């Protein structure tokens, strides 16, 4: 994990040549993505603001680390904040890509926490207000290798059936 963090902070994207094990820097790939995803099912609706950083790159695929924050609202009116941290695999040539992400997400019921935090008889530990879930995503991504526009559509948690738009730099 330390290597991933150091590499993402260094600003370099590494690609491995298929014929040798010598790492080379790929200058055509954007290293950062910011996008807003929105999705829904009949029970939940969610939107998430995401930031992705490229950590490993090959000619037709890449690995990104993604962090996000958003709101998740149930049909019956409970609104929770959600946070996610995922590893994403993106594969494809030219503009059209397959995307698969997996990681962890946390739902935090802030309204419940604020209501009960000042009453020692009702207050529960932090774990009562936060629920941890696996997060996953499968979908389609449109992005040119050196382009700025990003479009996503797919299925996952916490986004559910959703679409996203954003930009790369």
ZADO-1210 file (C-alpha; in nm, 4 decimals, padded with zeros to 6 digits):
<atoms>
<atom x="00.0000" y="00.0000" z="00.0000" code="UNK" pos="1"/>
<atom x="00.2893" y="00.2355" z="00.0771" code="UNK" pos="2"/>
<atom x="00.4272" y="00.1841" z="-00.2744" code="UNK" pos="3"/>
<atom x="00.0889" y="00.2762" z="-00.4248" code="UNK" pos="4"/>
<atom x="00.0693" y="00.5976" z="-00.2220" code="UNK" pos="5"/>
<atom x="00.4298" y="00.6982" z="-00.3029" code="UNK" pos="6"/>
<atom x="00.3770" y="00.6293" z="-00.6726" code="UNK" pos="7"/>
<atom x="00.0508" y="00.8252" z="-00.6840" code="UNK" pos="8"/>
<atom x="00.2113" y="01.1232" z="-00.5117" code="UNK" pos="9"/>
<atom x="00.5185" y="01.1188" z="-00.7361" code="UNK" pos="10"/>
<atom x="00.3202" y="01.2113" z="-01.0487" code="UNK" pos="11"/>
<atom x="00.4558" y="00.9284" z="-01.2624" code="UNK" pos="12"/>
<atom x="00.2591" y="00.6680" z="-01.4520" code="UNK" pos="13"/>
<atom x="00.4553" y="00.3553" z="-01.5280" code="UNK" pos="14"/>
<atom x="00.3942" y="00.1267" z="-01.8248" code="UNK" pos="15"/>
<atom x="00.5684" y="-00.2048" z="-01.8765" code="UNK" pos="16"/>
<atom x="00.6769" y="-00.2942" z="-02.2280" code="UNK" pos="17"/>
<atom x="00.5429" y="-00.6370" z="-02.3334" code="UNK" pos="18"/>
<atom x="00.8888" y="-00.7459" z="-02.4633" code="UNK" pos="19"/>
<atom x="01.0949" y="-00.6504" z="-02.1587" code="UNK" pos="20"/>
<atom x="01.0666" y="-00.5788" z="-01.7907" code="UNK" pos="21"/>
<atom x="01.2065" y="-00.2249" z="-01.8232" code="UNK" pos="22"/>
<atom x="00.9568" y="00.0346" z="-01.6972" code="UNK" pos="23"/>
<atom x="00.8933" y="00.3280" z="-01.9293" code="UNK" pos="24"/>
<atom x="00.6925" y="00.6426" z="-01.8720" code="UNK" pos="25"/>
<atom x="00.3795" y="00.6650" z="-02.0875" code="UNK" pos="26"/>
<atom x="00.3218" y="01.0335" z="-02.1655" code="UNK" pos="27"/>
<atom x="-00.0112" y="00.9897" z="-02.3525" code="UNK" pos="28"/>
<atom x="-00.2211" y="00.8763" z="-02.0563" code="UNK" pos="29"/>
<atom x="-00.4020" y="01.1202" z="-01.8303" code="UNK" pos="30"/>
<atom x="-00.3160" y="01.0520" z="-01.4688" code="UNK" pos="31"/>
<atom x="-00.6151" y="01.2054" z="-01.2861" code="UNK" pos="32"/>
<atom x="-00.9923" y="01.1761" z="-01.3296" code="UNK" pos="33"/>
<atom x="-01.2642" y="01.3709" z="-01.1503" code="UNK" pos="34"/>
<atom x="-01.6275" y="01.2811" z="-01.2129" code="UNK" pos="35"/>
<atom x="-01.9754" y="01.2934" z="-01.0664" code="UNK" pos="36"/>
<atom x="-02.1777" y="00.9716" z="-01.0705" code="UNK" pos="37"/>
<atom x="-02.5496" y="00.9465" z="-01.0078" code="UNK" pos="38"/>
<atom x="-02.7580" y="00.6341" z="-00.9880" code="UNK" pos="39"/>
<atom x="-03.0747" y="00.4813" z="-00.8571" code="UNK" pos="40"/>
<atom x="-03.2839" y="00.1731" z="-00.8041" code="UNK" pos="41"/>
<atom x="-03.6383" y="00.1626" z="-00.6741" code="UNK" pos="42"/>
<atom x="-03.5109" y="00.1610" z="-00.3139" code="UNK" pos="43"/>
<atom x="-03.2026" y="00.3871" z="-00.3103" code="UNK" pos="44"/>
<atom x="-03.0705" y="00.6882" z="-00.4979" code="UNK" pos="45"/>
<atom x="-02.7113" y="00.8036" z="-00.4761" code="UNK" pos="46"/>
<atom x="-02.4663" y="01.0520" z="-00.6124" code="UNK" pos="47"/>
<atom x="-02.0907" y="01.0409" z="-00.5653" code="UNK" pos="48"/>
<atom x="-01.8074" y="01.2826" z="-00.6379" code="UNK" pos="49"/>
<atom x="-01.5016" y="01.0721" z="-00.7276" code="UNK" pos="50"/>
<atom x="-01.1312" y="01.1302" z="-00.7749" code="UNK" pos="51"/>
<atom x="-00.9168" y="00.8686" z="-00.9500" code="UNK" pos="52"/>
<atom x="-00.5411" y="00.8483" z="-00.9777" code="UNK" pos="53"/>
<atom x="-00.3619" y="00.6242" z="-01.2282" code="UNK" pos="54"/>
<atom x="-00.1134" y="00.3960" z="-01.0498" code="UNK" pos="55"/>
<atom x="-00.0152" y="00.1444" z="-01.3181" code="UNK" pos="56"/>
<atom x="-00.0453" y="00.1557" z="-01.6953" code="UNK" pos="57"/>
<atom x="-00.0068" y="-00.0913" z="-01.9808" code="UNK" pos="58"/>
<atom x="-00.0767" y="-00.0273" z="-02.3507" code="UNK" pos="59"/>
<atom x="-00.4422" y="-00.1486" z="-02.3397" code="UNK" pos="60"/>
<atom x="-00.5192" y="-00.1389" z="-01.9686" code="UNK" pos="61"/>
<atom x="-00.4616" y="00.0591" z="-01.6523" code="UNK" pos="62"/>
<atom x="-00.5101" y="00.0350" z="-01.2760" code="UNK" pos="63"/>
<atom x="-00.6463" y="00.3327" z="-01.0835" code="UNK" pos="64"/>
<atom x="-00.7148" y="00.4036" z="-00.7186" code="UNK" pos="65"/>
<atom x="-01.0459" y="00.5821" z="-00.6571" code="UNK" pos="66"/>
<atom x="-01.1810" y="00.7721" z="-00.3603" code="UNK" pos="67"/>
<atom x="-01.5279" y="00.9200" z="-00.3374" code="UNK" pos="68"/>
<atom x="-01.7819" y="01.0974" z="-00.1203" code="UNK" pos="69"/>
<atom x="-02.1540" y="01.1244" z="-00.1754" code="UNK" pos="70"/>
<atom x="-02.5052" y="01.0993" z="-00.0434" code="UNK" pos="71"/>
<atom x="-02.7215" y="00.7894" z="-00.0430" code="UNK" pos="72"/>
<atom x="-03.0952" y="00.8358" z="00.0141" code="UNK" pos="73"/>
<atom x="-03.3418" y="00.5571" z="00.0795" code="UNK" pos="74"/>
<atom x="-03.6969" y="00.5718" z="-00.0520" code="UNK" pos="75"/>
<atom x="-03.8254" y="00.6138" z="00.3055" code="UNK" pos="76"/>
<atom x="-03.6275" y="00.9370" z="00.3546" code="UNK" pos="77"/>
<atom x="-03.3080" y="00.8445" z="00.5417" code="UNK" pos="78"/>
<atom x="-03.0086" y="01.0270" z="00.3949" code="UNK" pos="79"/>
<atom x="-02.6594" y="00.8928" z="00.4651" code="UNK" pos="80"/>
<atom x="-02.3180" y="01.0121" z="00.3636" code="UNK" pos="81"/>
<atom x="-02.1118" y="00.7480" z="00.1922" code="UNK" pos="82"/>
<atom x="-01.7374" y="00.7225" z="00.1395" code="UNK" pos="83"/>
<atom x="-01.5588" y="00.4752" z="-00.0829" code="UNK" pos="84"/>
<atom x="-01.2076" y="00.3600" z="-00.1622" code="UNK" pos="85"/>
<atom x="-01.1632" y="00.1313" z="-00.4639" code="UNK" pos="86"/>
<atom x="-00.9072" y="-00.0183" z="-00.6962" code="UNK" pos="87"/>
<atom x="-01.0235" y="00.0076" z="-01.0598" code="UNK" pos="88"/>
<atom x="-00.9157" y="-00.1957" z="-01.3608" code="UNK" pos="89"/>
<atom x="-00.9817" y="-00.0306" z="-01.6978" code="UNK" pos="90"/>
<atom x="-00.9257" y="-00.2164" z="-02.0230" code="UNK" pos="91"/>
<atom x="-00.9820" y="-00.1300" z="-02.3864" code="UNK" pos="92"/>
<atom x="-00.8423" y="00.0300" z="-02.6965" code="UNK" pos="93"/>
<atom x="-00.8973" y="00.3804" z="-02.8250" code="UNK" pos="94"/>
<atom x="-01.2045" y="00.5491" z="-02.6696" code="UNK" pos="95"/>
<atom x="-01.4135" y="00.2549" z="-02.5428" code="UNK" pos="96"/>
<atom x="-01.3238" y="00.0755" z="-02.2197" code="UNK" pos="97"/>
<atom x="-01.4467" y="-00.1910" z="-01.9807" code="UNK" pos="98"/>
<atom x="-01.4234" y="-00.0871" z="-01.6153" code="UNK" pos="99"/>
<atom x="-01.4261" y="-00.3024" z="-01.3003" code="UNK" pos="100"/>
<atom x="-01.3764" y="-00.1589" z="-00.9507" code="UNK" pos="101"/>
<atom x="-01.3748" y="-00.3212" z="-00.6090" code="UNK" pos="102"/>
<atom x="-01.3081" y="-00.1935" z="-00.2593" code="UNK" pos="103"/>
<atom x="-01.4849" y="-00.0762" z="00.0533" code="UNK" pos="104"/>
<atom x="-01.7573" y="00.1801" z="00.1260" code="UNK" pos="105"/>
<atom x="-01.8906" y="00.3285" z="00.4468" code="UNK" pos="106"/>
<atom x="-02.2398" y="00.4654" z="00.5077" code="UNK" pos="107"/>
<atom x="-02.2551" y="00.7254" z="00.7832" code="UNK" pos="108"/>
<atom x="-02.5910" y="00.8384" z="00.9246" code="UNK" pos="109"/>
<atom x="-02.5016" y="01.1974" z="01.0154" code="UNK" pos="110"/>
<atom x="-02.8560" y="01.3048" z="01.1100" code="UNK" pos="111"/>
<atom x="-02.8872" y="01.0259" z="01.3653" code="UNK" pos="112"/>
<atom x="-02.5403" y="01.1026" z="01.5003" code="UNK" pos="113"/>
<atom x="-02.6148" y="01.4764" z="01.5424" code="UNK" pos="114"/>
<atom x="-02.9503" y="01.4063" z="01.7095" code="UNK" pos="115"/>
<atom x="-02.8165" y="01.1605" z="01.9661" code="UNK" pos="116"/>
<atom x="-02.4573" y="01.2774" z="02.0290" code="UNK" pos="117"/>
<atom x="-02.5467" y="01.5154" z="02.3142" code="UNK" pos="118"/>
<atom x="-02.7606" y="01.2688" z="02.5111" code="UNK" pos="119"/>
<atom x="-02.5395" y="01.0284" z="02.7127" code="UNK" pos="120"/>
<atom x="-02.8328" y="00.7932" z="02.7745" code="UNK" pos="121"/>
<atom x="-02.9029" y="00.7455" z="02.4033" code="UNK" pos="122"/>
<atom x="-02.5559" y="00.7848" z="02.2524" code="UNK" pos="123"/>
<atom x="-02.4031" y="00.4741" z="02.0975" code="UNK" pos="124"/>
<atom x="-02.0409" y="00.4262" z="01.9864" code="UNK" pos="125"/>
<atom x="-01.9333" y="00.5512" z="01.6446" code="UNK" pos="126"/>
<atom x="-01.9748" y="00.2047" z="01.4941" code="UNK" pos="127"/>
<atom x="-02.3514" y="00.2324" z="01.5397" code="UNK" pos="128"/>
<atom x="-02.3673" y="00.5304" z="01.3010" code="UNK" pos="129"/>
<atom x="-02.1298" y="00.3850" z="01.0403" code="UNK" pos="130"/>
<atom x="-02.1870" y="00.0686" z="00.8394" code="UNK" pos="131"/>
<atom x="-01.9134" y="-00.0832" z="00.6228" code="UNK" pos="132"/>
<atom x="-01.9961" y="-00.2559" z="00.2940" code="UNK" pos="133"/>
<atom x="-01.7972" y="-00.3881" z="00.0020" code="UNK" pos="134"/>
<atom x="-01.8113" y="-00.1611" z="-00.3002" code="UNK" pos="135"/>
<atom x="-01.7984" y="-00.2863" z="-00.6573" code="UNK" pos="136"/>
<atom x="-01.8660" y="-00.1520" z="-01.0040" code="UNK" pos="137"/>
<atom x="-01.8854" y="-00.2985" z="-01.3574" code="UNK" pos="138"/>
<atom x="-01.9432" y="-00.0790" z="-01.6551" code="UNK" pos="139"/>
<atom x="-01.8509" y="00.1043" z="-01.9704" code="UNK" pos="140"/>
<atom x="-01.6188" y="00.4047" z="-01.9858" code="UNK" pos="141"/>
<atom x="-01.5743" y="00.6438" z="-02.2767" code="UNK" pos="142"/>
<atom x="-01.2446" y="00.8310" z="-02.2644" code="UNK" pos="143"/>
<atom x="-00.9852" y="00.9089" z="-02.5263" code="UNK" pos="144"/>
<atom x="-00.6322" y="00.8094" z="-02.4211" code="UNK" pos="145"/>
<atom x="-00.5200" y="01.1730" z="-02.4071" code="UNK" pos="146"/>
<atom x="-00.8670" y="01.3324" z="-02.3988" code="UNK" pos="147"/>
<atom x="-01.0301" y="01.5433" z="-02.1299" code="UNK" pos="148"/>
<atom x="-01.3962" y="01.4238" z="-02.1396" code="UNK" pos="149"/>
<atom x="-01.5038" y="01.1162" z="-01.9415" code="UNK" pos="150"/>
<atom x="-01.8379" y="00.9297" z="-01.9515" code="UNK" pos="151"/>
<atom x="-01.9300" y="00.6212" z="-01.7476" code="UNK" pos="152"/>
<atom x="-02.2339" y="00.3927" z="-01.7314" code="UNK" pos="153"/>
<atom x="-02.2748" y="00.0753" z="-01.5301" code="UNK" pos="154"/>
<atom x="-02.3910" y="-00.1109" z="-01.2233" code="UNK" pos="155"/>
<atom x="-02.2411" y="-00.1137" z="-00.8741" code="UNK" pos="156"/>
<atom x="-02.2608" y="-00.0159" z="-00.5090" code="UNK" pos="157"/>
<atom x="-02.3114" y="00.2540" z="-00.3838" code="UNK" pos="158"/>
<atom x="-02.3892" y="00.3991" z="-00.7293" code="UNK" pos="159"/>
<atom x="-02.6324" y="00.1240" z="-00.8373" code="UNK" pos="160"/>
<atom x="-02.7590" y="00.1638" z="-01.1982" code="UNK" pos="161"/>
<atom x="-02.5822" y="00.4859" z="-01.2807" code="UNK" pos="162"/>
<atom x="-02.4062" y="00.7223" z="-01.5150" code="UNK" pos="163"/>
<atom x="-02.1220" y="00.9625" z="-01.4576" code="UNK" pos="164"/>
<atom x="-01.9553" y="01.2509" z="-01.6354" code="UNK" pos="165"/>
<atom x="-01.6305" y="01.4254" z="-01.5636" code="UNK" pos="166"/>
<atom x="-01.2910" y="01.5212" z="-01.6967" code="UNK" pos="167"/>
<atom x="-00.9341" y="01.3934" z="-01.7044" code="UNK" pos="168"/>
<atom x="-00.6109" y="01.5798" z="-01.6646" code="UNK" pos="169"/>
</atoms>
